[in-house]
Amino acid sequence: MSDTLEIKGILIPNDPSIITPKIARSIKNDAYEKDEVKGTPKFIKSDDRVIELGAGIGFISSFIHKHLNVSNILCVEADPTLCAFIKDVHKLNGITSIDVNNVVALNGSSTGTSIKFYIRSPFWSSSLDSEQEYVRVVDVPTVQLSSLIKDFKANTLIVDIEGGERDIFKNTNLDGIDKIFLEIHTRKIKRIGIKLCFDALSQAGFAYDQQVSRGGSVLFRRIPRWQMKTLAND
């Protein structure tokens, strides 16, 4: 077994505790995170300031850094084991400018300094949801998403948080954000969850971008403020 795998020029440690056979096959077949690989070059610019919520194994942050020349990236990941793996991926690929935060981002209605995160195998099924069987539970520090956006001066969000997309934008101050690339987990949040998510983004002044969206990976762009004013005056 090789010590590393490679996809799109990004090296990934072949650690079986993280890289399951399914993920390994997807990487070898050049299919891992294919919607993100095809979608991000269509809207991300080199001077964007990107927060990635649910950073996974660190592939997307590495991809947009190396291929799209984005230097300002903040990875947010709830699973502490994955945070360590992400840092290893970045190091292996010579990336030194990306910060990795082991926190859970909360919406504007949530409170508390920590939250229980339920870790499952495979890792991508881990979530804040306790209803399914899990391997272990960890207490993870929390932070308001609006604070992350303000402190990092972010203009772009990439979001893959296993159902957390249903509520993350509720009463959240998204000032400064122009683009939100979102993976929808329909099996977890159902159609009502999709409505809640999309309604919150609509109320915040965002609209669905059909040209970039693909399957469950959806891009929202901020509607120009002058158009919002025109709408309000109609």
N, C-alpha and C positions, 0 to 999 in steps of 0.2 A: 504494500500500500504506500502510495506517495505521501510525503510529508505535507505537500501543498497541492491545492487545486488552483486552476486559473480560469477566469472568465472575463472577457473584454479587457484583457491586460491587467486585471486585478488579481493578486495572489491571495488565496484564502487558506489558512491552516486547516489541514485535514484532521481535525480533532473529532473523533466519533462521538464524544459526549455532546457535541453541538451539531456537527455535520452528519445528519442521518443519511442512510442510503438514498432516500428520496431526494434530499437536497443535493447530495453528491451527483446523482444522475442528472438533475436539473442543471447543475453547474457544468458538468461535462458535455451536456447537450446544448449549451449556450442558451438555455431557456430560463434561468433563474431571474426573477423580477423583470421579466421581459416587457411588461407594460410600462414600468418605470424607465427602463433603458430606452424604449422607443419614445416615451412621452416627454421626459425631462429636457432633452435637447431642443424641443419645440418651444419651450417657454422660459427656460432658465438662462440668465445672462451671467457673464463672468463677474460682474460687480454686485450681483444679488447677495443679500445676507439671509442665509437659509437656516431655519430651525427644522430638524427632522425629529418628529415625535414617533417613537417606536423605531429605533435605529437598527433593530435586528442584529445581523452579523457584521454590520459596517460596510456592506458592499455598496449601497447606494451613495453614502457619503463619500466613499473612495472613488466611485465612478464619476460623480459630478465634480469632484476636486481635480481628478487627473484628466478627464476628457472634456469637461466644460470650463475648466480653469477657474472654478469657484474657490476662493480662499477663505471666505467667511462662512463657516458652517458650525452649528452647534447641534450635537447629537444628544437626544434625551431618550433614555431607556430605563424601564422600571426593573428589569431583571439584572441583579448585580453580577451574575455569572456572564451574561451577555456583554455587560459593560467592559469587563476584563477582556473578553474575546474581541470586541470592537477595537480596543486599544492595541491588541496584538495585530489585528488586520492592518490598522493604520501604520503601525511601526514596520511591519513586513513590507509595506508598499512605500516606505519612505515619507510618510505623511506626518508632519509634526504640528500643523496649525489648527487641527480640529479638536475642540473640547468635547468631552463625553461626560454628561451629567446623569448620575443614578438617582433620578427623581421621577415622580408622577406629576404631570401637569394637570391642573384642575380648572374648571370653568369658573365664571364669575359668581356663581351661586354657591360654590363649595367652600367649606372651611376645614380647619384642622391642619396639623403639622406633619402627620404621617397617615398612611393608609395601607391596608393589607393587600398584598399582591400575590395571586395564586399561580404558582409555577407548575407547569405541566410538561409532559414529554409527548410529542416534540415541542420545542420552545415556543413555536409560533401560536400555539393554542393557549399560552399563558395569558392571564387577564385579571381584571379586578372582579370578575364574576366568580362567586364561590359555589355556584350551583352544580358544576361538573366536577368530577373527580380530579384531584390534583396531587402532585408529588410532595410539595411542601408550600408553606406560606411564609412570606417575609414582610416585615414592616418597612415601607419605603417612604422617605421624606417627600413632602408635597410642596408644590409651588404653583402660584397662579399663572396660567398661560399668559395673561395680559402683562404680568411682571417680566416674564421671560422675553416677550416681544419688545417691551420697552427697554429693558436693560441691554439686550443684544442689538437693538435697533434693526430688527428683522423686517424684511419686506416679503418673504416667501416662507410658506409652511409646506412641508411634506409630512403627511399624516398616515400612519399605519398602526393603529392601536387596538386591533381585535375587538371591535364593538364599542370602544370608547368614543368613537366619532359621533355616536348618537347624542351625547350631551356636552361634549367638550366646548362647543361654541355658544352654549346657552349663557346669555348675559356676560359674555366675554368681550372685553375691549380689544378690538382688532385694528386699532389705529396704527397706520404704518404698513399694514399688510396689503399687498396688491394681488398676490397669487396664492392659492391653496390647492395643492395636489393631494387628493384624498382617496384612500382605498376603502371601499364600502364592503362591510362584512354582513351581507344580507341574512345569512343563516343565523347570525347572532342577534341582530337588531330588528329583523323583520321589516315589513313595509312601513309600519308606524314609526320605527326608528329612523328610516331613511327620510320620512317626512319631517320628523323633528329636527334632524340634522340640516336638511336642505332649507327648511323654514327659517332656522336660526341664521344661516348664511345669507338668505335672501333679505331678512330684516337688517342684517349688518351691511347690506349694500353690495352683495356679491351675486354674480350670475354664472350659470353653467356654460362652459366653453365646449361646444360640440366638436370643434376641430381637433382638440388634443385628447379629449376624454375617450377612453377605450374600455369597454366592459365595465368592471367594477372599479377601475381607476379613473377618477373624475377630477377635472380641473375646474376650479372656480376662479374668476377674475373679478376684481372690484369694478363696479360700474362707475364711470367718471362722475364726479360730484355735480357737474353742471347738468348732466342727464337726470340725476336724482332730484335736483331742484326743479327741473322742468316737469318731472313726474308728479312732484308734490304740488305743483301749481295747477295741474290739469284738473 
